[in-house]
Structures are given as C-alpha cells and as structure tokens.
C-alpha cells in the first residue's frame, strides 16, 4: 500500500488489520497452531518485553 497525503488513518488501520489477520493465519497454518494460541503467545511476549523494559 502506497502512502500519500490523502491516505486516511482509517484506511491505514484497515490495511494493518487485514495484514495482521493474514499473518496470523499464515503462521497458524505453518505451525499447525490455532489463532487463539498464537495470540496468547504474542500477548505473553509483549508482557515479558514490557517487564524487561522497566528494568
């Protein structure tokens, strides 16, 4: 997606949402893991990263 001065935040958010959903599906397919498990892993990683950043 090319950005321009006329690209709205809603269009960019929509693009990011579709891209994220696609990536979750592809990762799940490649690993044989359901989407909810992948999301749990992502959330756990964010929590750990956030805790480590505070040190």
Backbone torsions as a table, in degrees:
resi	resn	phi	psi	omega
1	UNK	NA	126.7	178.1
2	UNK	-87.7	136.8	178.0
3	UNK	-93.0	150.2	176.8
4	UNK	-148.8	175.3	178.3
5	UNK	-64.3	-19.9	-177.6
6	UNK	-96.4	0.8	179.5
7	UNK	-73.2	122.6	-177.9
8	UNK	-84.4	155.4	175.0
9	UNK	-59.0	-35.0	178.9
10	UNK	-65.0	-39.5	178.5
11	UNK	-65.4	-42.5	178.6
12	UNK	-65.7	-43.0	178.0
13	UNK	-62.4	-40.2	177.6
14	UNK	-62.8	-43.4	177.6
15	UNK	-60.4	-46.7	-179.9
16	UNK	-63.4	-39.7	179.1
17	UNK	-64.4	-45.3	179.5
18	UNK	-65.3	-41.7	179.7
19	UNK	-64.3	-42.6	178.9
20	UNK	-63.3	-43.9	179.2
21	UNK	-62.3	-41.3	178.2
22	UNK	-62.0	-46.3	-179.6
23	UNK	-63.5	-41.0	177.2
24	UNK	-60.1	-42.3	179.6
25	UNK	-64.1	-44.1	-178.8
26	UNK	-66.3	-41.6	177.6
27	UNK	-63.5	-44.9	178.7
28	UNK	-60.1	-43.5	179.1
29	UNK	-63.3	-43.4	-177.9
30	UNK	-66.8	-36.0	-176.8
31	UNK	-97.1	-9.7	-177.1
32	UNK	67.9	36.2	-175.6
33	UNK	-121.5	136.3	177.9
34	UNK	-64.5	153.6	-178.0
35	UNK	-54.2	-43.1	-176.7
36	UNK	-64.4	-32.5	177.8
37	UNK	-69.9	-41.2	177.8
38	UNK	-61.6	-43.8	179.0
39	UNK	-63.2	-39.0	176.6
40	UNK	-61.3	-41.3	178.8
41	UNK	-63.9	-42.0	179.1
42	UNK	-62.7	-46.2	-179.9
43	UNK	-63.4	-40.5	178.5
44	UNK	-64.1	-41.5	178.5
45	UNK	-63.2	-41.7	177.8
46	UNK	-61.8	-42.3	179.8
47	UNK	-62.3	-45.8	-179.4
48	UNK	-65.0	-43.7	179.3
49	UNK	-62.2	-39.8	179.7
50	UNK	-65.5	-41.4	178.4
51	UNK	-64.9	-41.8	-179.5
52	UNK	-67.4	-30.7	-178.9
53	UNK	-69.5	-24.4	-178.3
54	UNK	-79.7	-10.8	-177.2
55	UNK	-73.1	NA	NA
